[in-house]
Amino acid sequence: MRVRFTKMHGAGNDFVVLDATRAPLALNTAQLRHLGDRRFGVGADQILVVEPATQAGVDFRYRIFNGATGAEVEHCGNGSRCFVRYVREHGLTDRDTIRVETMNNLLELRQQADGRVTVDMNRPVFEPALVPFNTEGLQAREQNAFALWPLDLPDDRRARRPGTREVEVAVLSMGNPHAVLRVENVNEAPVAELGPLIEAHPRFPRKVNVGFLQVLSRQQVALRVFERDAGETLACGTGACAAVVAGIRLGWLDPHVDVDMRGGRLTVQWAGGDASVLMTGPAETVFEGEIEL
Ligand SMILES: N[C@H](CCC[C@H](N)C(=O)O)C(=O)O
């Protein structure tokens, strides 16, 4: 099957975007992984498929698949901004404000005059069972009335005496699961070492995205994210939201924060409580193409 695609990125987190609004597009895991493959396919962190809405009052549905595994996931912040640019550039809508269904969310997205896109990311979810995160037998440390959880990680650094070491993470969901740990300097953070250990930790039954957060001021942070089923990406939209929400709950951050990641800057706003998280950032089209699947 010959498939047209658009290659896009949001702050360096890159996507292959497919249009399934005019005809259904059922891709199997092997085809999705081929699209994501940076050597034998197109190459992308995630694959986004744009479909007609299934609910009244909603403009589109969009589905997200991690490129390395072909696994479908609940949410993609950077992808949602690229989705807006895609449907407008492809003449699928001329609206500035677009409502879109994802696996378990309804999002409202707004195209800004400066080309950036603002996404209403809905409320964060803190209930561990809903992340999901297994807290059985764990004793959280409360800070500013927010839980920081100890995680034991295998530590084979001391080969003579293999043991474990403990890290402390904030845990929450932005529709997809996130664990956030604070570091002194993101450039020296052990992302490649701790990322996979936390991502696959048995207390996260659906695995987890892992954020390494450096607080630069109450209005600016640096962040690196080891994404579930993707490894470290140049930016992670839901990860930026999770890190800022955790930082606000822990008393480190104000309600409006710039998040500097290796691929670019996102701005995240959260007023706390039941308020939605708002994320604003760039969305770029790189090239169009066709591929045989
Ligand atoms: N790897 C993520 C999905 C993509 C999220 C990220 N690219 C974003 O911008 O939010 C997960 O498995 O939950």
The ligand as a Gaussian input file, in Angstrom:
#p B3LYP/6-31G(d) Opt

LIG

0 1
 N        6.188000       8.444000      24.785000
 C        4.912000       8.955000      25.303000
 C        4.004000       9.413000      24.140000
 C        4.515000      10.673000      23.453000
 C        4.542000      11.847000      24.407000
 C        5.437000      13.010000      24.001000
 N        6.066000      12.915000      22.710000
 C        4.717000      14.344000      24.176000
 O        5.023000      15.305000      23.451000
 O        3.873000      14.435000      25.103000
 C        4.188000       7.834000      26.060000
 O        4.457000       6.659000      25.767000
 O        3.361000       8.182000      26.923000

